[in-house]
Amino acid sequence: MKKSAAGGLVYSTEQGRMCPGCRQAIAACQCQRSSMPTGDGIVRISRETKGRNGKAVTVVRGVLLDAVGLAQLGKELKTLCGTGGTVKDGVIEIQGDHRDLIAKKLSTRWQVKLAGG
């Protein structure tokens, strides 16, 4: 177990990352669920290689879901693309260039724009 400088639990080997506010697992956190992200309602999908040794990563930004919903969507997209990825700071990152496939999937629920080159 790791503890933060303020003395609170930040990681548990049983439950993973812990919320510093309510001291629950991130998946069961009540204070995170109450805060919905704000935005213009447009999901932007881009391809990035900067800082990744030239390897492409598909980045999905602007999805208006809470942390739990965003993690579930990230899992669905990783399964759809058959590759790995992560969800960090409200952004879904999928390994490889899968912009067209992800845009087709997400366009049924949100307005989608392909951003960047």
C-alpha angles and dihedrals in degrees: 000000000000124000127201124237089262090056101253126130111258102170135023124188089221100048106017122221116019128212111244092211104054097013092231129125112280090246091055097038114133098190092057094051093057093059114073118190118248128221145127094284095248118122111216120203119193141164119235132186100163112121093005101092092257095305115135122239125184110225122200116197134173101039107151099219133117121252094271094047091047091052090050092049090049090054091050092050093048089052092047092052095039093230143095130270146143144233114231130166095345093311126111115215120193121187113245133016105300100143097130095047093047093045091053091050096046097041090077090065107024142023104265131200127184107228128197129002 
